[in-house]
Amino acid sequence: MYEKYLLQLEEAGKIRNLKERSINCCKNYVSYFLKYMGKAPQELTCQDVRNFLLAKKDDGLKATTLNLYNSAIRFFYRNVLHILWDDITVPRMIKEYKLPTVLSSGEIDRLLNATSDLKYKAMFATMLACGGHLGKPQMRMPLRC
């Protein structure tokens, strides 16, 4: 049913000099979207993409994967369907970042007491004292030698 559109998508990718693997991934993401929507491609809107991405997010997909879907469908809309793309209706997702692990004072004591060599204690203490997160005030740790 959608083969004609997927061939046009492949042609548009080749004109843009995309790698074969990128074109195939794009075709897969777009075909998932088209099968999910079950509409004629001319009837699709940016709201349909938004609803699709929200459903995929509810299925547990991560932001990186959702952004791949977003990019492939945007390419399809702009280069095959010639539909204007609305970045406000369909924004890219922000990636989640894990905060760094902060050692407790007991863990710091164990690390410093793991060696009896003063040189290594000084080196570990210096590394721990400098290990603050950029943009946030650093907690100064007293040297325990």
N, C-alpha and C positions, 0 to 999 in steps of 0.2 A: 504494500500500500504506500509506503514512504520511500521506496527504492529510488524513485526519480529525484527526490530531494537529497537523499544521501549521496547520490552520484554527483549532484550539483555541489554538495558540500566538499566532496573529494576533489572536484575540479577547482573549486575556490582555494582549497588548501595547496594544491599543486601550483596554482598561479602565484600564491604568496611564498612559494618555495619552502613549505613546511616539510619536515621529515615524514616518511611513510608511517612511522610509529605514531607520531603526533596526529596525523590525519585519521588513522584507525581509532585512536583513543577518542578523538573528537566525534567521530561517527558513532562510536559506542555510546558516549554520553548523550548525544542528541537522540539516538534511537530509543534509549531508555526514557527520555523525556517525552518523545512523541507517543510511545506506547502507553505511558502513564496518563497523558492527557486525553488520548483517544479522539482528538479533534482534527479537522482538516488544518494543515499548516497555515493557510491564509487567515483562519479565524483566531490564531493564537495572539495573545497579548503579553505584555510584560507582567501583568498580574498573574497570569498562568505560571510563568517562570517562578515568581515569588512563592506562590502556593506550592509548587513542586519542590523548591528548595527547603521550604519550611517542613514539608512532609518528610523529606530526606533527613533533615536535622532531627526530627522527632524519632526517626528510625535509628539514630545514634551515629550518623556520619560526622566526621570531624570537619573543622573549618577548611582545612587544606583540600580535602576531597570536594567539599561543596564549592570551593572557589574554582576547581577544575571544571565542575559541571557548569558553573556560571560562565566561565570563559568560553567553553565549547558552544553553549547555547547562544551567547552573545555573538560569537562569530557566525553562527548559523542565521540568526536574525538579521544581522547587518549585511552579510555577503551572499546569502541565498534567498531569503525572504524579502530583503530590503525593507525591513520594519525598523523604525527608529527605536533605539535602545534607551531606556530611562534608568540611569544609574541611581536615581533616588528611590525608585520603586524596587529595583533589584540591586542593592549594594553588595559589594564583596564583604565577606565575613572577616572579622578580626581574629587572628590566631590567638589561641590561649597559650600563655607562658607560665611555666611553673616557677614559683619563687625559690630562691636558693635555700638550701638547708642551713640552718644556723646551729652551731654546736652549743650544747649546754656547758655551763662552767665545769661540771663534773667530767664531761668528755674532754674538755680542754686540759684539765688537770691530768687525766689519764694519758693523753697524748704527750704532754710535757714530761711526765714521769716515766714514759716508756723507754727513755734513753738516759744514761748517766753522763754522756759526753756533753760538756758545756757548749761546745760549738753547735751541736745539733739542737740542743734546747734553745739556744739563741736564734737559730735559723727558724725553727718551728714557731717560736713566740713572735718573731718578726712577721712571718707569713700570716699568722692568725690575726695580728694587730692590723695588718694592711688589708684584710679580706672584706672590707665593707662593700656595699652595693653602690654603684655609680648613681649619683643624683640624690642619694639619701645621706643624712649625716652618719658618720661612722662612730660606732661605739669604741672608745679607746679602752684597750685591755692592758692592765699593768703587766709588766714582764715578771715572770715567776721563775727565777733561776736559783 
